[in-house]
Amino acid sequence: MKKTVIALAIAAFAATGAANAATVYNQDGTKVELGGSARIFLGKLGKDQRGDLVNDGSRIKINATHTLDNGLSAFVGYETRFNGTQTNAKGKSIQKQSGSDTSFGGLTTNKLFVGFGFENVGKLSFGRQATTADDVLGDGLYYRSGDNNILTTSADKSIKFRSADFEGFSFGADYLFGNPEKYTTNDSYKNGAGVAAFYNYDFEKNHNIEFAAGYTFDQYDSVNSSSTSQKNHNWLLSSHYRLDAFRFAVAYGQRTEKVTGATNDTKGKYIFLESKYDLADVAGIPSTLGLQWERYSKKDYKGQDQGKGITNQYIAMADYKLSKNVVPYVQYTRATEKDNVGQRTNENIYGAGLRVHF
């Protein structure tokens, strides 16, 4: 069976582009699916940089499920990404172009989890995985989209429960594990938790609204101590509305950073707006136009005023779907930042990208 699965997976990978996920094995209650995407961006990435070609999170996914009795199933998920420098057998960096910094290569395990599915109840999973809060913002553009999201959206090791859908309502909860060592020589992640809830309502075909709410909590260890040095509290509310070719999303949240022994805490506010317009139904062009704005501002709110820092990011993009799996696009991004003493930095990022899904 193992040899059969491997052979079929290799064959499906060689013939990528046919579907977003290909079933490579389905027998005796076991189903294995292979999918993923190649994602690149070519353009000017900053005023102090030359034009560059970067990997934008290309990935390969493998998901397997095995059906048990009484509505119970077991599943495993694996996702690898190409986002590091290649290394040889001794772990030494390989640079084929002298001095070239590359994001192509260096396979990294982005997700690896196992769990159980309970019919009409939900799924319980364990391992490296996205948190439930990863679905709250719901940003829908491409390069750097949703970069300033304040929620904790991934975990190196966690326990996660995501409920089934109950008349449009679902919810989830996570517990995140950190460094198991109580005494470390530097600040390290201690533990965290999160909860999220979702609701969607369909008025009619292609006319619906969605609501989501998420809260995440993270703690960090003190140096050479098991006491907590910092606590971060984050919450976010979002809504997505669709009416035929038009889609609009809005989100608002806050972040509080509390450092033990410090006289000042930091409080941040996050605003997100996104709109998309599909030209396929209106003009018969398989293209989508999109705009996005993110703003994160933070300020000391207890004790001495340390000033206010503000980060803004604006994105305008247009794509053209050669097929549902092959999507080239052009994008312009303006990122601005003002620190707490009023110093400003501006970056203009523009170029073209390509995503090929399989």
C-alpha positions as CSV (number, residue, x, y, z in Angstrom):
1,M,0.0,0.0,0.0
2,K,2.8,2.4,0.9
3,K,4.5,1.9,-2.5
4,T,1.2,2.4,-4.3
5,V,0.5,5.7,-2.5
6,I,4.0,7.0,-3.2
7,A,3.9,6.0,-6.9
8,L,0.5,7.7,-7.4
9,A,1.6,10.8,-5.5
10,I,4.7,11.2,-7.8
11,A,2.5,10.7,-10.9
12,A,0.0,13.3,-9.7
13,F,2.7,15.8,-8.9
14,A,4.2,15.4,-12.4
15,A,0.8,16.2,-13.9
16,T,0.1,19.3,-11.8
17,G,-2.4,21.9,-12.9
18,A,-5.4,19.7,-13.4
19,A,-7.1,20.5,-10.1
20,N,-6.6,22.2,-6.8
21,A,-6.3,18.9,-5.1
22,A,-5.9,15.5,-6.7
23,T,-7.0,12.3,-5.1
24,V,-4.0,9.9,-5.4
25,Y,-5.4,7.0,-3.3
26,N,-8.9,6.1,-2.3
27,Q,-9.4,2.5,-1.1
28,D,-10.4,0.6,2.0
29,G,-11.6,3.8,3.8
30,T,-8.3,5.7,3.2
31,K,-8.2,8.7,1.0
32,V,-5.0,10.6,0.1
33,E,-5.1,14.0,-1.6
34,L,-2.2,16.0,-3.1
35,G,-2.3,19.7,-3.9
36,G,-0.4,23.0,-3.6
37,S,0.7,26.0,-5.5
38,A,3.7,27.8,-7.0
39,R,3.7,31.5,-6.2
40,I,6.2,34.1,-7.5
41,F,6.4,37.9,-7.6
42,L,8.7,39.9,-9.9
43,G,9.1,43.6,-9.2
44,K,10.6,46.5,-7.3
45,L,10.4,45.6,-3.6
46,G,11.7,48.9,-2.0
47,K,13.4,52.2,-2.8
48,D,16.8,50.8,-1.7
49,Q,16.5,47.6,-3.6
50,R,17.0,46.5,-7.2
51,G,14.2,44.7,-9.1
52,D,14.0,41.1,-7.8
53,L,12.2,37.8,-8.2
54,V,10.9,36.3,-5.0
55,N,9.1,33.2,-3.9
56,D,5.8,34.2,-2.3
57,G,5.0,31.1,-0.2
58,S,5.0,28.3,-2.7
59,R,3.8,25.1,-1.1
60,I,2.9,21.4,-1.5
61,K,0.1,19.9,0.6
62,I,-0.7,16.3,1.4
63,N,-3.9,15.4,3.3
64,A,-5.0,11.9,4.3
65,T,-8.1,10.6,6.0
66,H,-9.2,7.2,7.2
67,T,-12.8,6.4,8.0
68,L,-13.5,4.6,11.2
69,D,-16.8,3.4,12.7
70,N,-19.7,5.4,14.2
71,G,-19.0,8.7,12.4
72,L,-15.3,8.8,13.5
73,S,-12.4,9.4,11.2
74,A,-8.6,10.0,11.6
75,F,-6.7,12.5,9.5
76,V,-3.2,13.8,8.9
77,G,-2.0,16.9,7.2
78,Y,1.3,18.0,5.9
79,E,2.4,21.2,4.1
80,T,5.9,22.1,3.0
81,R,7.0,25.5,1.8
82,F,10.0,26.7,-0.2
83,N,11.1,29.7,1.7
84,G,14.7,29.3,2.7
85,T,18.3,28.9,1.5
86,Q,19.3,25.5,0.2
87,T,21.7,23.5,2.3
88,N,24.0,20.5,1.7
89,A,24.1,17.3,3.8
90,K,26.2,19.0,6.4
91,G,23.7,21.9,6.8
92,K,26.0,24.4,5.1
93,S,24.3,27.1,2.9
94,I,24.5,26.6,-0.9
95,Q,24.7,29.7,-3.0
96,K,24.8,29.0,-6.8
97,Q,25.0,32.8,-7.4
98,S,27.7,34.5,-5.3
99,G,26.1,37.0,-2.9
100,S,22.6,36.2,-4.1
101,D,19.8,36.1,-1.5
102,T,17.2,33.6,-2.6
103,S,13.8,32.5,-1.3
104,F,13.6,29.6,-3.7
105,G,14.6,26.3,-2.0
106,G,15.2,25.2,1.5
107,L,12.1,23.0,2.1
108,T,10.5,23.9,5.4
109,T,7.7,22.1,7.2
110,N,5.0,24.7,7.6
111,K,2.3,22.3,8.8
112,L,2.3,18.8,10.3
113,F,-0.7,17.6,12.3
114,V,-2.8,14.6,13.1
115,G,-6.3,14.4,14.6
116,F,-9.8,13.0,14.7
117,G,-13.0,14.0,13.0
118,F,-16.4,13.6,14.6
119,E,-19.3,13.6,12.2
120,N,-21.6,16.6,12.8
121,V,-19.5,17.7,15.7
122,G,-16.1,18.9,14.5
123,K,-12.4,18.1,14.3
124,L,-9.7,17.8,17.0
125,S,-6.1,18.1,15.8
126,F,-2.6,18.1,17.3
127,G,0.7,19.5,15.9
128,R,2.1,22.4,13.8
129,Q,-0.9,24.1,12.2
130,A,-2.8,27.2,11.6
131,T,-4.9,28.5,14.5
132,T,-8.6,29.0,14.3
133,A,-7.9,32.7,14.3
134,D,-6.3,32.4,10.9
135,D,-9.8,32.4,9.3
136,V,-11.0,35.5,11.1
137,L,-9.5,38.3,8.9
138,G,-10.2,36.6,5.6
139,D,-8.0,38.8,3.4
140,G,-8.3,37.9,-0.3
141,L,-5.5,39.6,-2.3
142,Y,-2.0,38.5,-3.1
143,Y,1.5,39.7,-2.3
144,R,1.8,41.1,1.3
145,S,-2.0,40.9,1.7
146,G,-3.1,41.1,5.4
147,D,0.5,41.5,6.5
148,N,-0.4,43.5,9.6
149,N,-3.0,41.1,11.1
150,I,-2.8,41.3,14.8
151,L,-4.0,37.8,15.7
152,T,-1.8,34.8,16.3
153,T,-2.6,32.8,13.2
154,S,-0.1,29.9,13.4
155,A,1.4,27.6,16.0
156,D,4.6,25.5,16.1
157,K,2.7,23.0,18.3
158,S,-0.9,23.3,19.4
159,I,-4.1,21.5,20.2
160,K,-7.0,22.8,18.0
161,F,-10.7,22.2,17.9
162,R,-12.9,23.4,15.0
163,S,-16.6,22.7,15.2
164,A,-18.8,21.6,12.4
165,D,-21.2,24.1,10.8
166,F,-24.5,24.5,12.7
167,E,-27.0,26.5,10.6
168,G,-24.3,28.8,9.5
169,F,-22.6,29.1,12.9
170,S,-19.2,27.5,13.9
171,F,-16.5,28.1,16.4
172,G,-13.0,27.0,17.4
173,A,-10.5,27.0,20.2
174,D,-6.7,26.5,20.4
175,Y,-4.0,25.9,23.0
176,L,-0.4,26.8,22.0
177,F,2.6,25.2,23.6
178,G,5.9,27.1,23.9
179,N,9.4,26.4,25.1
180,P,9.3,23.4,27.6
181,E,12.4,24.7,29.5
182,K,11.5,26.8,32.5
183,Y,14.8,28.7,32.7
184,T,16.3,30.1,29.5
185,T,19.0,32.6,28.7
186,N,16.7,34.7,26.5
187,D,13.0,35.6,26.3
188,S,11.1,32.7,24.7
189,Y,7.5,31.8,23.9
190,K,5.8,30.3,27.0
191,N,2.2,29.4,25.9
192,G,-0.9,30.9,24.4
193,A,-4.6,30.3,23.6
194,G,-7.3,31.5,21.3
195,V,-11.0,31.3,20.5
196,A,-13.0,32.3,17.4
197,A,-16.6,32.2,16.2
198,F,-18.0,32.5,12.7
199,Y,-21.5,33.0,11.2
200,N,-22.6,33.2,7.6
201,Y,-26.0,33.8,6.1
202,D,-27.1,33.4,2.5
203,F,-29.8,35.8,1.3
204,E,-29.8,34.1,-2.1
205,K,-27.3,32.8,-4.7
206,N,-24.2,35.0,-4.8
207,H,-25.6,37.3,-2.1
208,N,-24.4,36.6,1.4
209,I,-22.8,38.1,4.6
210,E,-20.3,36.6,7.0
211,F,-19.2,37.6,10.5
212,A,-16.2,36.5,12.5
213,A,-14.7,37.3,15.9
214,G,-11.4,36.1,17.3
215,Y,-9.3,36.5,20.5
216,T,-5.7,35.3,21.0
217,F,-3.5,35.4,24.1
218,D,0.3,34.9,24.2
219,Q,2.8,34.7,27.1
220,Y,6.6,35.0,27.1
221,D,9.2,33.8,29.6
222,S,11.5,36.0,31.5
223,V,15.3,35.5,31.1
224,N,16.6,32.9,33.6
225,S,13.2,32.7,35.2
226,S,10.0,30.8,34.9
227,S,7.9,33.9,35.5
228,T,6.1,35.6,32.7
229,S,7.8,38.7,31.2
230,Q,5.1,39.7,28.7
231,K,1.5,39.1,27.9
232,N,-0.2,40.0,24.6
233,H,-4.0,40.2,24.3
234,N,-5.5,40.6,20.8
235,W,-9.0,40.6,19.5
236,L,-10.5,41.2,16.1
237,L,-14.0,41.5,14.6
238,S,-14.6,41.2,10.8
239,S,-17.4,41.1,8.3
240,H,-17.5,40.1,4.6
241,Y,-20.4,41.0,2.3
242,R,-21.0,39.7,-1.2
243,L,-23.5,40.9,-3.8
244,D,-22.9,39.2,-7.2
245,A,-19.6,40.6,-8.6
246,F,-18.9,42.9,-5.7
247,R,-17.3,41.9,-2.4
248,F,-16.4,44.1,0.6
249,A,-14.7,43.3,3.9
250,V,-14.1,45.3,7.0
251,A,-12.3,44.5,10.3
252,Y,-11.4,46.2,13.5
253,G,-9.3,45.0,16.4
254,Q,-7.1,45.9,19.3
255,R,-3.8,44.6,20.7
256,T,-2.5,45.1,24.3
257,E,1.1,44.4,25.3
258,K,1.8,44.1,29.0
259,V,5.4,43.8,30.1
260,T,6.1,42.7,33.7
261,G,7.8,45.4,35.7
262,A,7.4,48.1,33.0
263,T,5.7,51.4,33.9
264,N,4.0,51.6,30.5
265,D,1.8,49.2,28.5
266,T,1.3,49.5,24.8
267,K,-2.1,49.5,23.1
268,G,-2.6,49.2,19.4
269,K,-5.6,49.6,17.1
270,Y,-6.0,47.7,13.8
271,I,-8.3,48.7,10.8
272,F,-8.8,46.7,7.7
273,L,-10.8,47.4,4.5
274,E,-10.9,45.4,1.3
275,S,-13.0,45.5,-1.8
276,K,-13.0,43.2,-4.9
277,Y,-14.9,43.4,-8.1
278,D,-15.2,40.5,-10.5
279,L,-15.4,41.5,-14.2
280,A,-16.3,38.0,-15.5
281,D,-20.1,38.3,-15.0
282,V,-20.3,42.0,-16.0
283,A,-17.9,42.3,-18.9
284,G,-17.1,38.7,-19.7
285,I,-13.4,39.2,-18.7
286,P,-12.0,36.6,-16.3
287,S,-10.4,39.3,-14.2
288,T,-10.8,40.7,-10.6
289,L,-9.9,44.2,-9.4
290,G,-9.0,44.6,-5.8
291,L,-8.2,47.3,-3.2
292,Q,-7.0,46.9,0.4
293,W,-6.0,49.2,3.2
294,E,-4.5,48.2,6.6
295,R,-3.6,50.5,9.4
296,Y,-2.0,49.6,12.7
297,S,-1.4,52.3,15.3
298,K,0.1,51.8,18.7
299,K,0.6,54.1,21.7
300,D,1.5,53.9,25.3
301,Y,-1.7,54.4,27.2
302,K,-0.6,54.2,30.9
303,G,2.0,56.4,32.4
304,Q,4.3,58.7,30.4
305,D,3.3,59.3,26.8
306,Q,5.9,57.7,24.5
307,G,4.3,58.9,21.3
308,K,2.3,57.2,18.6
309,G,3.6,54.9,15.9
310,I,1.4,54.3,12.8
311,T,1.8,51.8,10.0
312,N,-0.3,52.0,6.8
313,Q,-0.4,49.7,3.8
314,Y,-2.3,50.3,0.6
315,I,-2.7,47.6,-2.1
316,A,-4.2,47.9,-5.6
317,M,-4.2,44.9,-7.9
318,A,-5.7,43.3,-11.0
319,D,-5.5,39.7,-12.0
320,Y,-6.4,37.7,-15.1
321,K,-7.5,34.1,-14.8
322,L,-6.0,32.0,-17.6
323,S,-7.9,29.2,-15.9
324,K,-9.1,28.6,-12.4
325,N,-5.6,27.3,-11.5
326,V,-3.4,29.7,-13.4
327,V,-3.6,33.4,-12.3
328,P,-1.2,36.1,-13.3
329,Y,-1.6,39.5,-11.7
330,V,-0.1,43.0,-11.4
331,Q,0.0,44.9,-8.1
332,Y,1.1,48.2,-6.5
333,T,1.7,48.5,-2.8
334,R,2.5,51.6,-0.8
335,A,3.7,51.1,2.8
336,T,4.2,54.0,5.1
337,E,5.4,54.1,8.7
338,K,5.8,56.8,11.3
339,D,7.6,56.0,14.6
340,N,6.9,57.4,18.0
341,V,9.2,60.4,17.4
342,G,7.7,61.4,14.1
343,Q,10.3,59.8,11.7
344,R,8.6,58.7,8.5
345,T,9.5,56.0,6.0
346,N,7.7,55.3,2.7
347,E,8.1,52.3,0.4
348,N,6.6,51.8,-3.1
349,I,6.4,48.1,-4.1
350,Y,5.1,47.2,-7.6
351,G,5.4,44.3,-10.0
352,A,3.7,41.2,-11.4
353,G,3.0,37.9,-9.9
354,L,1.9,34.4,-10.9
355,R,0.1,31.7,-9.0
356,V,-0.2,28.2,-10.4
357,H,-2.4,25.9,-8.3
358,F,-2.6,22.1,-8.5
